Amino acid sequence: MAIPESFLDELIDRTDITELVGGYVRFTKKSGGNMFAVCPFHSEKTPSFSVNSDLQIYHCFGCGKGGSAITFIREIENLPFRDAVEVLAKRAGMTVPQEEGRGEFTSRRKRILELNKDAARFFHLMLASARGEKAREYLASRKISKATVTKFGIGAAPNDWTCLQDAMIKKGYSKQELIDAGLCRVGQKDRGMYDFFRDRLVFPVIDVRGEVIAFSARALDPEAKSYKYLNSPDTIAFSKGRNLFGLNFARKSKADMLILVEGNIDVVMLHQAGFDSAVAPLGTAFTAEQARLLSQYTNKIVIAFDGDESGQRATLKALPLIEATGVSARVIELGEGGDPDDFIKKRGADAFKILLERGENHIEYRLQMIQRNHDLNTDEGRLSYLAESTEYLTKIANAPEREVYGAFIAKAAAVSVESVRNEINRKIKIMQRKAKKDAEKTVIRAKAGIAPASRELRYENHASAVAEEGIIRSIIQDQTLIKTAREMGFSAQEFSAEFLAEIYRQIERQISEDKEISRAVLMSRLEPGQASHLTKILQKPESISEGDKAIKKYISKIRVERLSREKPSDEILLEIKRYKSKSDLPTPAANGI
């Protein structure tokens, strides 16, 4: 059975969307009844993501995403509708009505999360058993304390092909569930199933809600031919590029920064040394999604990747992703081949703290890396260095910063500051001309129509859709206007856009049941793209004082458009001409069309 609307009503009522979203973003300002933050769904520097507690909806003025609390959880956690409802229900202390035949567990994802939790307990128990001796010796060699082991739930996967699966099957999990969770794999040519993690130190990957979503494991045998680190594959509960190891702890840190390191051991050792804001990617290069995730919890990120060549390359790739979020980025250099753990063991935590405070800003680091790649003792090397470094400075918005670092470039290349300044300005003008052309193209595309971004919501008749949106917007603002529509004999069948017709039916149903129209409830059952579009519709201004007049004109416009399509006779064409000459539709200034 479907989830009853009464349940969704109560769930929305019990959920404070500002508090919910605040667990994922960092609000930076308040304006009226709206809280603003940097959008978690796209890269931006100026906060354009707003949450309205009174209406219980969110909307990004940059990317256009919007909707209710249910929509937000679906988007941010990549969940289907029912799973998102269950997440919110658990948070609100409610129990979702069960569909017939679903059994004790209501979704595959919930089942996998339960399996992951049991697997984490199993690995942790194995660490303390006789079969975990090798892993314990490794922990001792790295000087990882028992308290740290307990804090992170570290465990051990014995060197056994079926150890985990045997234990989990005894608990009632199926072989398919073990495969779906990424804990087991099927051998080639159907040679049976085997444990994915074997002879490894195992780190549970825990999300910000405290759920065990995956595992990351380090090889214990240095001679092993397999990967040093092995991470769970992507599953319905886990995506490597959208999660970070240690964030469940780091987000609660009182430090004024988050420290981005390369691996799990670095995270563990930094936390043990008192730097509890360290996080690391999970078996993949740092992603834009991870950068946006970090920006929700801090305005300052320090990159402390390893000092070898691969670490430097990773740093250069991570910097622009962090910069795109508007967060301040700094880099600390740990020396050739060094990592945070080695640095702290050799020099101590106090020295690392000083290094954090003195870290180079991202511009200095970038210019130094560029300089290392060019031979400044040759004319060719200086020219290529100037070309690359000045190109980079054109992307720096702050003019005084460009001036300062332009002087740095000039000194390194042994040329005049003026020549560097002129080259930067020349490239900026080229960039501005290109930006202007791109903006003009965007305006042309915007004027081409009002169709929604989502393809499945394309309008067949834009003119009618403008009026249809106006009817929905007007009645949501003043639901007594439904009476005017009914007096004119208007119904959902007259809509040209089925998506808008369904919204109108929901509005009619809520009013018929003497319910106050709730934007959040209307959006709760919509797909994310539909909810975003409805939010966009409702953001447009509408005159409340002339609502009755507006509704009548909107309906007239819809009917004229319908008649022009169904029976384009001379009489109808004349009527359309008369209609247009009267300018019957409400003006854009008054009604946002």
C-alpha positions in Angstrom: 0.0 0.0 0.0 1.1 3.6 -0.6 2.1 5.7 2.4 -1.1 7.6 3.6 -1.2 11.3 3.0 -2.1 11.8 6.7 1.2 10.1 7.7 3.2 12.4 5.3 1.3 15.4 6.7 2.3 14.6 10.2 5.9 13.7 9.2 6.3 17.1 7.5 4.8 18.8 10.5 7.2 17.1 12.9 10.3 17.8 10.7 12.0 21.2 11.1 13.5 21.6 7.6 16.0 24.3 8.8 17.3 21.9 11.5 17.4 19.0 9.0 19.2 20.9 6.3 21.5 22.5 8.9 23.0 19.0 9.4 24.3 19.1 5.9 25.0 22.8 5.2 26.5 25.7 7.2 24.0 28.7 7.2 25.9 32.0 6.8 23.1 34.6 6.9 19.4 35.2 7.6 17.1 37.3 5.5 13.5 37.6 6.7 12.2 34.1 7.2 14.9 32.5 5.1 18.2 31.0 6.1 21.0 31.1 3.4 23.9 28.8 2.8 26.2 27.7 0.0 24.2 25.2 -2.1 25.1 21.5 -1.5 24.0 20.6 -5.0 26.3 22.8 -7.1 29.5 24.8 -6.8 29.1 28.4 -5.9 30.9 31.1 -3.8 27.9 33.3 -2.9 25.2 31.6 -0.8 22.1 31.3 -3.0 20.5 28.3 -1.2 17.6 29.3 1.0 15.5 27.4 3.5 12.1 28.8 4.7 11.0 27.4 8.1 7.5 28.8 7.8 6.8 27.2 4.4 9.0 24.1 5.2 10.7 24.3 1.8 14.1 25.0 0.3 15.1 26.6 -3.0 18.4 27.4 -4.7 18.4 30.5 -6.8 21.5 29.3 -8.5 20.8 25.8 -9.8 17.0 25.8 -9.3 16.7 22.8 -7.0 14.0 23.0 -4.4 11.3 21.1 -2.6 10.4 19.7 0.8 12.3 17.9 3.6 11.6 14.6 1.8 12.9 16.0 -1.5 16.0 17.2 0.2 16.8 13.8 1.7 16.2 12.1 -1.6 18.6 14.5 -3.4 21.3 14.7 -0.8 21.4 11.0 0.1 20.4 9.7 -3.4 17.5 7.7 -2.0 14.2 6.5 -3.4 11.0 8.1 -2.0 10.1 5.5 0.6 13.7 5.3 1.9 13.8 9.0 2.3 10.5 8.9 4.2 11.9 6.2 6.5 15.0 8.3 7.2 12.8 11.2 8.3 10.4 9.0 10.2 13.2 7.5 12.2 14.5 11.0 13.0 11.0 12.1 14.1 10.3 8.9 16.1 7.6 7.7 13.8 7.0 4.3 12.2 6.2 4.2 8.5 3.2 2.1 7.6 4.4 -1.2 6.1 3.6 -2.3 2.5 2.0 -5.7 2.4 4.7 -8.4 2.0 7.7 -6.2 2.8 8.5 -8.1 6.0 10.6 -6.9 8.9 12.9 -4.8 6.7 11.2 -2.2 4.5 14.0 -1.7 1.9 17.1 -3.3 0.5 19.1 -0.3 1.7 18.0 -0.7 5.3 18.8 -4.3 5.1 22.3 -3.6 3.8 22.9 -1.0 6.5 22.0 -3.6 9.1 24.3 -6.1 7.4 27.2 -3.6 7.4 26.6 -2.9 11.1 26.8 -6.7 11.9 29.9 -7.0 9.7 31.6 -4.2 11.5 30.9 -5.9 14.8 32.3 -9.2 13.4 35.5 -7.5 12.2 36.0 -5.8 15.5 35.6 -9.1 17.4 38.0 -10.8 15.1 40.7 -8.1 16.0 40.4 -9.1 19.6 40.5 -12.9 18.8 43.5 -15.2 18.2 42.9 -14.6 14.4 43.5 -10.9 14.8 47.1 -11.2 16.1 48.6 -10.1 12.9 46.4 -7.0 12.7 47.1 -6.2 16.4 50.9 -6.4 15.7 50.4 -3.9 12.8 48.4 -1.5 15.0 51.2 -1.7 17.6 53.9 -1.0 15.0 51.9 2.1 14.0 51.4 3.1 17.6 47.6 3.2 17.3 46.2 3.1 20.8 43.3 0.8 22.0 41.2 3.9 22.6 41.6 5.0 19.0 40.8 1.4 17.8 37.6 1.6 19.8 36.7 5.1 18.7 37.0 4.2 15.0 35.6 0.7 15.4 38.7 -0.8 13.7 38.6 -4.5 13.0 40.4 -7.3 11.3 39.5 -9.6 8.3 41.1 -13.0 8.8 43.0 -14.6 6.0 40.1 -16.8 5.2 37.9 -17.1 2.1 34.5 -17.5 3.7 35.0 -16.4 7.3 32.6 -13.4 7.1 30.0 -14.9 4.9 29.7 -18.0 7.1 29.1 -15.7 10.2 26.6 -13.5 8.4 24.6 -16.3 6.8 24.2 -17.8 10.3 22.7 -14.4 11.3 20.1 -14.8 8.6 21.5 -12.8 5.7 21.4 -14.2 2.2 24.3 -14.6 -0.2 22.8 -12.1 -2.5 22.6 -9.5 0.3 26.3 -10.1 1.0 27.1 -9.5 -2.7 24.8 -6.4 -2.8 26.6 -4.9 0.2 30.0 -5.4 -1.5 31.1 -7.8 1.3 31.4 -10.9 -0.9 32.0 -11.7 -4.6 31.3 -14.6 -6.9 34.4 -16.4 -8.3 35.0 -16.7 -12.0 33.1 -19.5 -13.8 30.7 -19.7 -10.8 33.4 -21.2 -8.5 31.6 -20.1 -5.4 31.4 -17.0 -3.3 34.3 -15.5 -1.3 34.8 -12.7 1.2 35.9 -9.4 -0.4 38.1 -8.4 2.5 40.8 -10.9 3.6 44.0 -10.6 5.6 43.4 -6.9 6.2 42.9 -4.2 8.8 39.3 -3.0 8.4 38.0 0.5 9.0 34.2 1.0 9.0 33.1 3.9 6.9 30.4 5.8 8.9 28.3 8.6 7.5 27.2 11.7 9.3 24.0 10.0 10.6 26.1 7.2 12.3 25.3 4.5 9.8 28.0 2.0 8.7 27.7 2.5 4.9 30.9 0.7 3.7 34.4 -0.5 4.6 38.0 0.5 3.8 40.7 -2.1 4.5 44.5 -2.0 4.5 46.6 -4.9 3.5 48.6 -6.5 6.3 51.1 -8.4 4.1 53.6 -5.9 2.6 54.5 -8.5 0.0 50.9 -9.0 -1.1 50.3 -8.3 -4.8 46.9 -6.9 -4.1 46.1 -3.2 -3.5 47.5 -1.5 -0.4 44.0 -0.2 0.3 40.7 -1.9 -0.7 37.4 -0.1 -0.4 33.8 -1.3 -0.7 32.4 -0.9 -4.2 29.6 1.5 -4.8 26.3 0.2 -3.5 22.8 1.5 -2.9 24.1 2.6 0.5 27.5 4.0 -0.5 29.2 6.1 -3.2 32.9 6.6 -2.9 32.9 10.1 -4.5 30.2 11.4 -2.1 31.6 10.4 1.2 34.8 10.9 3.3 36.4 8.8 5.9 36.3 10.4 9.4 33.7 13.1 8.6 31.4 11.7 11.2 33.9 12.8 13.8 35.4 15.8 12.0 32.1 17.6 11.6 31.8 17.9 15.4 35.3 19.3 15.8 35.7 22.7 17.5 38.7 23.4 15.2 38.3 26.3 12.7 39.4 24.1 9.8 39.1 20.7 8.3 42.3 18.8 7.4 42.2 16.8 4.2 44.7 13.9 4.1 45.3 11.0 1.8 44.5 7.8 3.8 42.7 6.2 6.7 45.9 5.8 8.8 46.6 9.5 8.5 43.1 10.3 9.7 43.4 7.9 12.6 46.8 9.2 13.7 45.8 12.8 13.5 42.7 12.3 15.6 44.9 10.4 18.1 47.3 13.3 18.2 44.5 15.8 18.9 43.7 17.0 15.4 40.1 15.7 15.3 39.1 17.5 12.1 41.0 15.3 9.7 39.2 13.5 6.8 40.3 11.5 3.8 38.8 10.4 0.4 37.9 6.8 0.0 39.8 5.0 -2.8 39.2 7.7 -5.4 40.6 11.1 -6.4 39.1 14.0 -4.4 35.8 15.0 -6.1 33.7 18.1 -6.5 31.0 16.4 -4.5 33.4 15.8 -1.6 34.6 19.5 -1.8 31.0 20.7 -1.5 30.4 18.3 1.3 33.3 19.7 3.3 32.2 23.3 2.6 29.0 22.6 4.5 31.0 22.3 7.7 33.8 24.8 7.4 35.1 27.9 5.7 38.7 26.8 5.8 40.3 23.6 4.4 44.0 22.6 4.8 45.3 20.1 2.4 48.0 17.8 3.9 48.5 15.2 1.2 51.8 13.2 1.1 54.9 15.1 0.0 55.7 12.8 -2.9 55.0 13.6 -6.6 51.6 11.9 -6.6 50.6 13.8 -3.5 51.5 17.1 -5.2 49.5 16.1 -8.3 46.6 15.3 -6.0 46.9 18.6 -4.3 46.8 20.5 -7.6 43.7 18.7 -8.6 41.9 19.2 -5.3 42.6 23.0 -5.1 40.3 24.2 -7.9 37.5 21.9 -6.6 37.8 23.5 -3.1 38.1 27.1 -4.5 34.9 26.5 -6.5 33.0 26.2 -3.2 34.2 29.6 -2.0 36.0 28.0 0.9 39.5 29.2 1.9 42.2 26.6 0.9 45.7 26.3 2.3 48.4 23.7 1.7 51.1 22.4 4.0 54.2 20.7 2.5 55.5 17.7 4.5 58.7 17.1 2.6 59.7 14.5 0.1 57.8 11.3 0.7 56.5 12.4 4.1 52.9 12.1 5.4 51.2 13.6 8.5 51.8 10.4 10.6 55.5 10.4 9.8 55.8 14.1 10.5 54.1 13.9 13.9 56.2 11.0 15.0 59.4 12.7 14.0 58.7 16.2 15.1 55.7 16.0 17.4 52.1 17.4 17.4 53.2 20.9 18.3 55.3 21.2 15.2 52.4 19.9 13.1 50.2 22.6 14.7 52.6 25.3 13.7 52.7 23.9 10.2 48.9 24.1 10.0 49.0 27.7 11.1 51.7 28.7 8.6 50.4 26.7 5.7 50.8 28.4 2.3 47.7 29.8 0.7 46.6 28.1 -2.5 48.0 30.9 -4.8 51.5 30.6 -3.4 51.4 26.8 -3.7 50.1 26.9 -7.2 52.8 29.3 -8.4 55.5 27.3 -6.7 54.3 24.1 -8.4 54.2 25.9 -11.8 57.7 27.2 -11.2 59.0 23.8 -10.5 57.9 22.6 -13.9 59.8 25.2 -15.9 63.5 25.8 -16.3 63.9 29.5 -15.6 67.5 29.4 -16.7 66.4 29.4 -20.3 64.5 31.9 -22.3 62.1 29.1 -23.4 61.5 28.1 -19.8 60.8 31.6 -18.7 58.4 32.2 -21.5 56.4 29.0 -20.8 56.5 29.8 -17.1 55.1 33.3 -17.7 52.4 32.0 -20.0 51.2 29.4 -17.5 51.5 31.6 -14.3 49.8 34.7 -15.8 47.0 32.5 -17.2 46.5 31.2 -13.6 46.4 34.8 -12.1 43.6 35.8 -14.5 41.4 33.5 -12.5 42.1 35.5 -9.3 39.2 37.9 -8.8 41.0 40.1 -6.2 43.0 42.8 -8.0 45.5 43.5 -5.1 46.3 39.8 -5.0 47.0 39.8 -8.7 49.3 42.7 -8.2 51.2 41.1 -5.4 51.6 37.7 -7.1 52.3 39.4 -10.4 55.4 40.9 -8.8 56.3 37.4 -7.5 56.1 36.1 -11.1 58.1 39.0 -12.5 60.9 38.4 -10.0 61.1 34.7 -10.7 61.2 35.2 -14.5 63.5 38.2 -14.3 61.2 40.5 -16.2 59.5 43.8 -15.4 56.4 43.9 -13.2 54.8 46.2 -15.8 55.2 43.5 -18.5 53.6 40.9 -16.3 50.7 43.3 -15.4 50.1 44.1 -19.0 50.0 40.4 -20.0 47.5 39.6 -17.2 45.3 42.5 -18.2 45.4 41.4 -21.8 44.2 37.9 -20.9 41.5 39.2 -18.6 40.1 41.3 -21.4 40.0 38.3 -23.7 38.3 36.3 -20.9 35.7 39.1 -20.3 34.8 39.3 -24.0 34.3 35.5 -24.0 32.2 35.8 -20.8 30.0 38.5 -22.4 29.3 36.4 -25.5 28.5 33.4 -23.3 26.1 35.6 -21.2 24.4 36.8 -24.4 23.9 33.2 -25.5 22.4 32.4 -22.1 19.9 35.4 -22.4 18.9 34.2 -25.8 18.3 30.7 -24.5 16.3 32.0 -21.6 14.1 34.1 -23.9 13.4 31.1 -26.1 10.9 29.7 -23.6 9.8 29.0 -20.1 10.1 25.2 -20.3 11.3 23.4 -17.2 14.9 22.1 -17.0 13.8 18.5 -16.7 13.0 16.9 -20.1 10.1 14.9 -18.8 8.4 18.2 -17.8 8.6 19.9 -21.2 5.6 22.1 -22.0 3.8 21.6 -25.3 2.1 25.0 -25.1 4.2 27.6 -23.4 1.5 30.3 -23.5 -1.1 28.1 -21.8 1.5 26.8 -19.3 2.2 30.4 -18.2 -1.4 30.8 -17.3 -1.6 27.3 -15.7 1.3 28.1 -13.5 -0.4 31.4 -12.5 -3.6 29.6 -11.5 -1.6 27.2 -9.2 0.4 30.1 -7.8 -2.6 32.2 -7.1 -4.7 29.5 -5.4 -1.8 28.3 -3.2 -1.4 31.9 -2.0 -5.2 32.3 -1.5 -7.1 29.1 -1.6 -10.5 30.9 -1.6 -9.8 31.6 -5.3 -10.7 27.9 -6.0 -14.3 29.1 -5.7 -13.8 31.5 -8.7 -12.3 28.7 -10.8 -15.2 26.4 -9.9 -17.8 29.1 -10.8 -16.2 29.3 -14.2 -16.5 25.5 -14.6 -12.7 25.1 -14.7 -11.2 21.7 -14.1 -7.8 19.9 -14.3 -8.7 18.5 -17.7 -8.2 21.9 -19.2 -4.5 22.0 -18.4 -2.1 21.4 -21.3 0.7 20.2 -19.0 -0.1 17.0 -17.2 2.4 17.8 -14.4 0.5 21.0 -13.6 -2.9 19.3 -13.9 -1.8 16.8 -11.2 -0.7 19.6 -8.9 -4.1 21.2 -9.4 -5.9 17.9 -8.5 -3.8 17.7 -5.3 -4.8 21.3 -4.5 -8.5 20.6 -5.1 -8.3 17.4 -2.9 -6.6 19.3 0.0 -9.2 22.1 -0.2 -12.1 19.6 -0.4 -10.8 17.9 2.8 -10.7 21.3 4.5 -7.0 21.3 4.8 -4.7 24.2 4.6 -2.6 24.0 1.4 0.9 23.0 2.3 3.7 23.6 -0.2 5.8 21.0 1.6 3.1 18.3 1.4 2.4 19.1 -2.2 6.1 18.5 -3.0 6.5 15.5 -0.8 5.4 12.9 -3.4 7.0 14.6 -6.4 10.2 13.5 -8.0 13.1 15.8 -7.2 13.0 17.5 -10.6 9.2 18.1 -10.3 9.6 19.5 -6.8 12.3 21.9 -8.0 10.1 23.1 -10.8 7.1 23.7 -8.6 9.4 25.6 -6.2 10.5 27.8 -9.1 6.9 28.4 -10.1 6.0 29.5 -6.6 9.0 31.8 -6.3 7.5 34.1 -9.0 5.5 37.1 -7.7 1.7 37.1 -7.8 -0.7 39.9 -6.9 -2.9 38.8 -4.0 -5.1 41.9 -4.1 -6.2 41.2 -7.7 -6.4 37.4 -7.3 -10.0 37.0 -8.5 -9.4 39.1 -11.6 -6.1 37.2 -12.3 -7.7 33.8 -12.0 -10.4 34.7 -14.6 -7.9 36.0 -17.0 -5.6 33.0 -16.6 -8.6 30.6 -17.3 -9.6 32.7 -20.3 -6.1 32.4 -21.7 -6.0 28.7 -21.2 -9.3 28.2 -23.0 -8.3 30.5 -25.9 -5.1 28.5 -26.4 -7.0 25.2 -26.2 -9.6 26.4 -28.8 -6.9 27.6 -31.1 -5.4 24.1 -31.1 -8.6 22.2 -31.4 -10.6 24.2 -33.9 -8.5 26.9 -35.6 -11.5 28.4 -37.6 -11.7 32.0 -38.8 -14.1 32.8 -36.0 -11.8 31.4 -33.3 -8.8 33.2 -34.9 -10.7 36.5 -34.7 -11.6 35.8 -31.1 -7.9 35.2 -30.3 -7.0 38.4 -32.0 -9.5 40.4 -29.9 -8.3 38.7 -26.8 -4.7 39.6 -27.4 -5.6 43.2 -28.3 -7.2 43.6 -24.9 -4.1 42.4 -23.0 -6.3 40.3 -20.8 -3.5 38.6 -19.0 -2.2 40.2 -15.8 1.0 42.2 -16.4 4.4 40.7 -15.6 5.0 43.4 -13.0 1.9 42.4 -11.1 1.9 38.7 -11.6 5.4 37.6 -12.5 4.8 36.4 -16.0 
